[in-house]
Every structure is written in C-alpha cells, then in structure tokens.
C-alpha cells in the first residue's frame, strides 16, 4: 500500500502531465483537504520530490491568494542534456544531487531504469567508501563518464 506522500506526488505529476503549459498552480490548503492531510505534508512532498535536481522549478506566493507553482523543466535536445550534466557535475557532486540528476534523466526516458540502478549502485556512498571531499570528487568523475558514455550514442 502506498503512503500519502507517494499518492500526492503521483497526483501532482499526473496533473502536470496534463497541463499544456507544463506547469500547475495549487493551493496548499485545498490540496491538503483533498487528501485529508495536514498542509505540512504537502510542503514535505513538494520540497523533497519536486526539486531542481529532479527537474522541477517551484515558486510560492504567500498570503490570501497565495499559491504554489510547479513547473517541469523539459530536456528537449541532446545538447541540453549534456549542458545539464556539465552544469550539475563539477569537480565534485554529493549523492543526493547525483541521484536527482539520474532521476531526471530516467523520468525523461534518456536512460533506462536498469541503467539508472547501475549508475546509482556504482556511485553510492557504500561503494565509494572514501572520506569527503575525495568521495564526492570520485563520484563526479564516475558519474560524468558513465552519463557521457550512455548519452553519446
């Protein structure tokens, strides 16, 4: 059985997919009422599952007519994918950011689930058992090499 966070995430992704603009505006309290949860649950879902690393831009306006706007960043061309890789992966990258990038590439169908799982296994902190910052430097080199190899078809 899925938890409330997963249900809210799937609902928001479905609404985003149906949006011709690729963006939605939601009222936090209305969504909380719809899913019979507290508004902070909505905040949690948005802040953890709709991040820039995962390919989303989130804006919020507080106050009486306040809203939360979620927009999906679309990777349209091969060049924009490589740009994203080089902008995200510098000389080092932490595990959360790297997993967000992998998630975004998988969601965009640029890499398969199997490829994503292999990459995540290779760059996990359990496998790269070095002290920081060396671990993040090695992760960046491995991740960049794997993604360029996979995406340069």
N, C-alpha and C positions, 0 to 999 in steps of 0.2 A: 504494500500500500504506500502510495506517495505521500509525502508530507505537504503541509500547506505552502511552504516556500516553493517547492517544485511545481505545485499546481498554479500558483500565482505567476511564476516565471514562464511556464508554458502558455498561460493565458495571454500574458503581455507579448510574448514572441508571436503568437498567432495573430493578435490584433495588429502588431507591427507588420507582419507579412501581408495582411490585407489592406494596409494603408498605401494609397497610391503615392504619397509623399515620402514614404519610408520613415515616418515619424508619427508619434502619438503624443497627445497631451492628456494626462489623467489627473483626477482629483484624488489625493491620497485617502481622505476620509470616506469618499464614495466607494473606492476600491476595497477599503477595509470592511465597510458594511457589506459589500457584495460577497466577500469571502469569509465574513464573520470572524474577523481577527482584529487585533489592535493595529492602529496606524504605524506603530514602530516596526511591525512585521513587514509592511510594505517598504519602509525605509531600508530594512535589512536586505530584502530581496533586490531592490534596486542598487544599493551600494555594493553588494557582493557579486551580483550576476549580470549587471549591466554596466561594466566598467569600460574605460577607454581601451585597455588591453584586450578586452573581449570584443571590441568593435562597436562600441556604443558611446554616444555623447549624451550626457544627462544634464539638463538645466532645470532649476527650480525657481519658482517665484512664490514668495511667501505672502501671506495676507489674505484679505477677504476673497478675492477672485484668484487666489493662488493655484498653481498647477505644477505638475512635474512633466517635463517634455523629454521623451526618449527618442533618440534618432539613431538609426543603424548606419554605420559607415560602410559603404559598399566598395569592395575591391573589384574594379571592373577590368583592369588590364594587367598583363604580366609585369609591365613596368611599375604599376602602383604596388604590386605585391613585393617586388624587390625593394622598392622605396621603403615600404613598411618595415621590411626585415632590417634594412640598414639604419633606419631611424630608431628602431626599437632595440636592436642589439648593437651595443657599442663595444667597448673593450671588456665589459662585464655585464651580466644580467642575473637577477635573482630568480629563484624558482617560480614565484607567483607570477611575475611578469612574463617569463618564458612560457608558462602554462597558459596564460591568457592569449599570447600570440598563437600558440599551437591551436587553442580552442577556436580562435578567429579564423585561422586557415582551414580548419576542419569544417566549421559551420559554413564557410564559403565554398566548400567542396573542392578546395585546392589540394588538400591531402586527405587520404582515407582515414578511417578510424584505426585501422591496423598501423598505418604509418605514424599517426599521432601517438598511439600507445607505445610504439617502438622508440620514438623520439623522447617521450616522457620518461620511459624507463632508462634510457641512456644518460639523461641529464638530471636525474633525481639526486637529491642530497644524500640518499642512502648509498648510491653508487659512487658518487663523487665525494668521497669521504676525506676531503681536504679542509683545512682551515680557511676561513674567509680572510681576505678577498680572493685568494687563489681559486677557490671553488667556483666563484661567480665568473672569473676570467676563463677558466677551462670550459665551463658551461656555455659561455658566449661563443667560444671557438667551435665547439662541437655542434651547437645548435645552428650557427650560421652555415657551417659546412654541410650539415645534413639538409637544411632547407634549400640552399642553393643547388645542391645536387638533385634533390627531388623536383624542384620547380623549374630547373633548366632542362626542359625536355626537348 
